[in-house]
């Protein structure tokens, strides 16, 4: 866990991007899951 804030931010954006178009509704779910 090196740089939780630094890595967490990049991971959230990177994961939300491919998840939105891939699952269509996966991005919204992950964002509302409380990961932010």
HTML snippet that shows the backbone in 3Dmol.js (N, CA, C, O; Angstrom):
<script src="https://3Dmol.org/build/3Dmol-min.js"></script>
<div id="view" style="width:600px;height:400px;position:relative"></div>
<script>
const pdb = `
ATOM      1  N   UNK A   1       0.858  -1.201   0.000  1.00  0.00           N
ATOM      2  CA  UNK A   1       0.000   0.000   0.000  1.00  0.00           C
ATOM      3  C   UNK A   1       0.894   1.252   0.000  1.00  0.00           C
ATOM      4  O   UNK A   1       1.048   1.918   1.024  1.00  0.00           O
ATOM      5  N   UNK A   2       1.456   1.544  -1.124  1.00  0.00           N
ATOM      6  CA  UNK A   2       2.333   2.726  -1.212  1.00  0.00           C
ATOM      7  C   UNK A   2       1.549   3.907  -1.770  1.00  0.00           C
ATOM      8  O   UNK A   2       1.097   3.855  -2.914  1.00  0.00           O
ATOM      9  N   UNK A   3       1.380   4.946  -1.006  1.00  0.00           N
ATOM     10  CA  UNK A   3       0.649   6.126  -1.533  1.00  0.00           C
ATOM     11  C   UNK A   3      -0.813   5.771  -1.737  1.00  0.00           C
ATOM     12  O   UNK A   3      -1.302   5.726  -2.866  1.00  0.00           O
ATOM     13  N   UNK A   4      -1.498   5.522  -0.646  1.00  0.00           N
ATOM     14  CA  UNK A   4      -2.924   5.151  -0.781  1.00  0.00           C
ATOM     15  C   UNK A   4      -3.694   6.238  -1.525  1.00  0.00           C
ATOM     16  O   UNK A   4      -4.518   5.940  -2.390  1.00  0.00           O
ATOM     17  N   UNK A   5      -3.426   7.488  -1.189  1.00  0.00           N
ATOM     18  CA  UNK A   5      -4.161   8.587  -1.852  1.00  0.00           C
ATOM     19  C   UNK A   5      -3.757   8.672  -3.326  1.00  0.00           C
ATOM     20  O   UNK A   5      -4.606   8.781  -4.210  1.00  0.00           O
ATOM     21  N   UNK A   6      -2.481   8.621  -3.566  1.00  0.00           N
ATOM     22  CA  UNK A   6      -1.995   8.756  -4.959  1.00  0.00           C
ATOM     23  C   UNK A   6      -2.508   7.582  -5.806  1.00  0.00           C
ATOM     24  O   UNK A   6      -3.081   7.782  -6.877  1.00  0.00           O
ATOM     25  N   UNK A   7      -2.295   6.362  -5.310  1.00  0.00           N
ATOM     26  CA  UNK A   7      -2.736   5.186  -6.081  1.00  0.00           C
ATOM     27  C   UNK A   7      -4.262   5.070  -6.077  1.00  0.00           C
ATOM     28  O   UNK A   7      -4.865   4.706  -7.087  1.00  0.00           O
ATOM     29  N   UNK A   8      -4.869   5.375  -4.957  1.00  0.00           N
ATOM     30  CA  UNK A   8      -6.347   5.276  -4.880  1.00  0.00           C
ATOM     31  C   UNK A   8      -7.007   6.180  -5.907  1.00  0.00           C
ATOM     32  O   UNK A   8      -7.990   5.798  -6.543  1.00  0.00           O
ATOM     33  N   UNK A   9      -6.477   7.349  -6.062  1.00  0.00           N
ATOM     34  CA  UNK A   9      -7.104   8.319  -7.017  1.00  0.00           C
ATOM     35  C   UNK A   9      -6.942   7.786  -8.445  1.00  0.00           C
ATOM     36  O   UNK A   9      -7.905   7.753  -9.210  1.00  0.00           O
ATOM     37  N   UNK A  10      -5.766   7.383  -8.787  1.00  0.00           N
ATOM     38  CA  UNK A  10      -5.545   6.905 -10.170  1.00  0.00           C
ATOM     39  C   UNK A  10      -6.375   5.636 -10.427  1.00  0.00           C
ATOM     40  O   UNK A  10      -6.921   5.451 -11.515  1.00  0.00           O
ATOM     41  N   UNK A  11      -6.458   4.783  -9.424  1.00  0.00           N
ATOM     42  CA  UNK A  11      -7.205   3.528  -9.604  1.00  0.00           C
ATOM     43  C   UNK A  11      -8.692   3.832  -9.807  1.00  0.00           C
ATOM     44  O   UNK A  11      -9.348   3.241 -10.665  1.00  0.00           O
ATOM     45  N   UNK A  12      -9.201   4.746  -9.016  1.00  0.00           N
ATOM     46  CA  UNK A  12     -10.637   5.078  -9.128  1.00  0.00           C
ATOM     47  C   UNK A  12     -10.955   5.579 -10.531  1.00  0.00           C
ATOM     48  O   UNK A  12     -11.935   5.152 -11.141  1.00  0.00           O
ATOM     49  N   UNK A  13     -10.136   6.474 -11.035  1.00  0.00           N
ATOM     50  CA  UNK A  13     -10.407   7.041 -12.376  1.00  0.00           C
ATOM     51  C   UNK A  13     -10.200   5.966 -13.442  1.00  0.00           C
ATOM     52  O   UNK A  13     -10.996   5.852 -14.374  1.00  0.00           O
ATOM     53  N   UNK A  14      -9.153   5.197 -13.306  1.00  0.00           N
ATOM     54  CA  UNK A  14      -8.865   4.168 -14.318  1.00  0.00           C
ATOM     55  C   UNK A  14      -9.943   3.083 -14.289  1.00  0.00           C
ATOM     56  O   UNK A  14     -10.358   2.594 -15.339  1.00  0.00           O
ATOM     57  N   UNK A  15     -10.387   2.715 -13.113  1.00  0.00           N
ATOM     58  CA  UNK A  15     -11.397   1.644 -13.015  1.00  0.00           C
ATOM     59  C   UNK A  15     -12.769   2.160 -13.465  1.00  0.00           C
ATOM     60  O   UNK A  15     -13.513   1.453 -14.143  1.00  0.00           O
ATOM     61  N   UNK A  16     -13.084   3.366 -13.089  1.00  0.00           N
ATOM     62  CA  UNK A  16     -14.414   3.920 -13.446  1.00  0.00           C
ATOM     63  C   UNK A  16     -14.508   4.088 -14.966  1.00  0.00           C
ATOM     64  O   UNK A  16     -15.590   3.972 -15.542  1.00  0.00           O
ATOM     65  N   UNK A  17     -13.412   4.350 -15.586  1.00  0.00           N
ATOM     66  CA  UNK A  17     -13.455   4.626 -17.070  1.00  0.00           C
ATOM     67  C   UNK A  17     -13.810   3.345 -17.830  1.00  0.00           C
ATOM     68  O   UNK A  17     -14.788   3.338 -18.578  1.00  0.00           O
ATOM     69  N   UNK A  18     -13.063   2.290 -17.664  1.00  0.00           N
ATOM     70  CA  UNK A  18     -13.346   1.057 -18.409  1.00  0.00           C
ATOM     71  C   UNK A  18     -14.587   0.348 -17.879  1.00  0.00           C
ATOM     72  O   UNK A  18     -15.215  -0.407 -18.620  1.00  0.00           O
ATOM     73  N   UNK A  19     -14.948   0.562 -16.655  1.00  0.00           N
ATOM     74  CA  UNK A  19     -16.132  -0.123 -16.096  1.00  0.00           C
ATOM     75  C   UNK A  19     -17.420   0.502 -16.635  1.00  0.00           C
ATOM     76  O   UNK A  19     -18.410  -0.197 -16.847  1.00  0.00           O
ATOM     77  N   UNK A  20     -17.406   1.787 -16.852  1.00  0.00           N
ATOM     78  CA  UNK A  20     -18.644   2.471 -17.322  1.00  0.00           C
ATOM     79  C   UNK A  20     -19.064   1.944 -18.706  1.00  0.00           C
ATOM     80  O   UNK A  20     -20.196   1.489 -18.870  1.00  0.00           O
ATOM     81  N   UNK A  21     -18.187   2.001 -19.676  1.00  0.00           N
ATOM     82  CA  UNK A  21     -18.527   1.556 -21.027  1.00  0.00           C
ATOM     83  C   UNK A  21     -18.596   0.028 -21.121  1.00  0.00           C
ATOM     84  O   UNK A  21     -19.279  -0.504 -21.996  1.00  0.00           O
ATOM     85  N   UNK A  22     -17.921  -0.655 -20.262  1.00  0.00           N
ATOM     86  CA  UNK A  22     -17.888  -2.144 -20.334  1.00  0.00           C
ATOM     87  C   UNK A  22     -19.190  -2.688 -19.756  1.00  0.00           C
ATOM     88  O   UNK A  22     -19.887  -3.445 -20.430  1.00  0.00           O
ATOM     89  N   UNK A  23     -19.525  -2.328 -18.548  1.00  0.00           N
ATOM     90  CA  UNK A  23     -20.745  -2.855 -17.910  1.00  0.00           C
ATOM     91  C   UNK A  23     -21.918  -1.920 -18.195  1.00  0.00           C
ATOM     92  O   UNK A  23     -23.073  -2.323 -18.053  1.00  0.00           O
ATOM     93  N   UNK A  24     -21.650  -0.713 -18.583  1.00  0.00           N
ATOM     94  CA  UNK A  24     -22.732   0.232 -18.858  1.00  0.00           C
ATOM     95  C   UNK A  24     -23.208   0.861 -17.548  1.00  0.00           C
ATOM     96  O   UNK A  24     -23.331   2.083 -17.458  1.00  0.00           O
ATOM     97  N   UNK A  25     -23.473   0.043 -16.542  1.00  0.00           N
ATOM     98  CA  UNK A  25     -23.962   0.592 -15.258  1.00  0.00           C
ATOM     99  C   UNK A  25     -22.999   0.214 -14.138  1.00  0.00           C
ATOM    100  O   UNK A  25     -23.286   0.474 -12.969  1.00  0.00           O
ATOM    101  N   UNK A  26     -21.880  -0.386 -14.467  1.00  0.00           N
ATOM    102  CA  UNK A  26     -20.909  -0.791 -13.427  1.00  0.00           C
ATOM    103  C   UNK A  26     -20.228   0.430 -12.842  1.00  0.00           C
ATOM    104  O   UNK A  26     -19.993   0.489 -11.635  1.00  0.00           O
ATOM    105  N   UNK A  27     -19.908   1.405 -13.677  1.00  0.00           N
ATOM    106  CA  UNK A  27     -19.203   2.608 -13.181  1.00  0.00           C
ATOM    107  C   UNK A  27     -20.047   3.307 -12.124  1.00  0.00           C
ATOM    108  O   UNK A  27     -19.537   3.662 -11.061  1.00  0.00           O
ATOM    109  N   UNK A  28     -21.325   3.507 -12.402  1.00  0.00           N
ATOM    110  CA  UNK A  28     -22.189   4.204 -11.424  1.00  0.00           C
ATOM    111  C   UNK A  28     -22.244   3.408 -10.122  1.00  0.00           C
ATOM    112  O   UNK A  28     -22.238   3.990  -9.037  1.00  0.00           O
ATOM    113  N   UNK A  29     -22.297   2.119 -10.221  1.00  0.00           N
ATOM    114  CA  UNK A  29     -22.414   1.275  -8.999  1.00  0.00           C
ATOM    115  C   UNK A  29     -21.112   1.401  -8.200  1.00  0.00           C
ATOM    116  O   UNK A  29     -21.155   1.626  -6.991  1.00  0.00           O
ATOM    117  N   UNK A  30     -19.993   1.264  -8.839  1.00  0.00           N
ATOM    118  CA  UNK A  30     -18.708   1.340  -8.117  1.00  0.00           C
ATOM    119  C   UNK A  30     -18.545   2.710  -7.473  1.00  0.00           C
ATOM    120  O   UNK A  30     -18.018   2.820  -6.365  1.00  0.00           O
ATOM    121  N   UNK A  31     -18.993   3.747  -8.157  1.00  0.00           N
ATOM    122  CA  UNK A  31     -18.832   5.106  -7.591  1.00  0.00           C
ATOM    123  C   UNK A  31     -19.738   5.263  -6.361  1.00  0.00           C
ATOM    124  O   UNK A  31     -19.336   5.864  -5.365  1.00  0.00           O
ATOM    125  N   UNK A  32     -20.945   4.727  -6.434  1.00  0.00           N
ATOM    126  CA  UNK A  32     -21.882   4.879  -5.303  1.00  0.00           C
ATOM    127  C   UNK A  32     -21.589   3.832  -4.224  1.00  0.00           C
ATOM    128  O   UNK A  32     -22.149   3.897  -3.129  1.00  0.00           O
ATOM    129  N   UNK A  33     -20.734   2.888  -4.522  1.00  0.00           N
ATOM    130  CA  UNK A  33     -20.421   1.835  -3.534  1.00  0.00           C
ATOM    131  C   UNK A  33     -19.774   2.444  -2.292  1.00  0.00           C
ATOM    132  O   UNK A  33     -19.844   1.865  -1.208  1.00  0.00           O
ATOM    133  N   UNK A  34     -19.153   3.596  -2.446  1.00  0.00           N
ATOM    134  CA  UNK A  34     -18.508   4.224  -1.271  1.00  0.00           C
ATOM    135  C   UNK A  34     -16.999   4.040  -1.362  1.00  0.00           C
ATOM    136  O   UNK A  34     -16.311   4.082  -0.342  1.00  0.00           O
ATOM    137  N   UNK A  35     -16.488   3.841  -2.540  1.00  0.00           N
ATOM    138  CA  UNK A  35     -15.018   3.643  -2.689  1.00  0.00           C
ATOM    139  C   UNK A  35     -14.360   5.030  -2.615  1.00  0.00           C
ATOM    140  O   UNK A  35     -13.213   5.151  -2.185  1.00  0.00           O
ATOM    141  N   UNK A  36     -15.066   6.041  -3.022  1.00  0.00           N
ATOM    142  CA  UNK A  36     -14.488   7.409  -3.005  1.00  0.00           C
ATOM    143  C   UNK A  36     -14.204   7.769  -1.561  1.00  0.00           C
ATOM    144  O   UNK A  36     -13.717   8.864  -1.282  1.00  0.00           O
TER     145      UNK A  36
END
`;
const viewer = $3Dmol.createViewer("view");
viewer.addModel(pdb, "pdb");
viewer.setStyle({}, {cartoon: {color: "spectrum"}});
viewer.zoomTo();
viewer.render();
</script>
